[in-house]
Amino acid sequence: MLTTKSNFWKWALPLIALSVALDQFVKAIVLNTPVFHARECLEPGATMRCGKIEMSSLLDWSMIWNYGVSYGLFQSDGIGRWILLLVSLGISVAFIAWIFKAERARTVLALALVVGGAIGNMIDRARFGAVVDYIDMSGPWFGITFPAESGLTRMLDARFFHADGVLGLGFPYVYNIADMSITFGAILLFADQLLAERAEKG
């Protein structure tokens, strides 16, 4: 049986539910927006590219199916899909157990954000075999680009390059609200553990 050290978990569970609900609500809008062709570009052997809504040099809406983890890392399908799902489930269960034992509100908030984001992406993976991503900040921001033959571009991975052969100032990954929740939660958890360690040392 879990030993509860505080009552913070009582508001952690609604926060997890809210995070999942917001994530799935926005994804439902994306999936049902015709311009994105979400279902068509998911079909096996599909040649149709998912759609895009250009907003500005800083932010676009670009529908992609992510077969990896957050921000498109470690792409995998087939049996890899289920391995990622089980790993995510195991981590979520461990973090939920941690929530019930946590003594600080900051710890509970961080864990709730991570768990909420993980569950949101797990739902996608179970339903579709891939995660719905749509927030695109690849730029180039303010039209800033770097020459393709510069030393900087030779050091970077090809995913940073645009179709015209230049490197644009921007964030190269397409992501979603669940990814943001996981990222903010992980950063907060790191800060929480660091502050707790410093407090113990006096």
Steps between C-alpha positions, in 0.01 A plus 500: 500500500620852418595715795360851450723772645288799392167591349651661189397200290138612534557788261760313292242259363268776366806669348592180319142467374497864383832458318375190319165660414659815356749297298234271354261789431755686287605179325135429415478842334815427298377155396168642383638801312481407128810693394725270706389175325584325827328167435610478137868552573492236776386216275766232426688591185343844489668738257297805605685744721323626809381859472637824638356840593759775468454761771823701529878470487490390866211254513312274259255214548653193332327165542741205523476148637779441750606135533763581763494667840469870581618737223529211253803340662571124466256430218353150508195311374382139506607326820694813595165676538399261778841514666476880518145470631602256775802709599282812522242310703763369741646846556154648551409238761828562684441876497143461625631292791753777565220758505334321791826501696621851413539751783523819292235665285768585244587132459137403454443774241802388299400134508139579410612696192722215382233235560226705333712554190607136487141376522393738223762361264433141610136538399611600149746215473239245610237639261706575191846351547644852491469831681329810359746791484409843363692792660767602250757765592762394246508844344717642369420750775482854361643361175845448659702232319861385484700402188487128426880479474577670831688321775188511716282313252762229448487426874123455517266216414315509166162540672591862571520585131216641296412380150688789340828378648540761771495482876226711652494641849223305677402190697529196271240272661121498468332431833172516693354612833582164661868545407494846657348358818768231519780751437382756756441223752846352447668841537301573816581156641872554439483840671300353788753226565789746474340741748414217738859376491634847573253541788617175657861616485400824671 
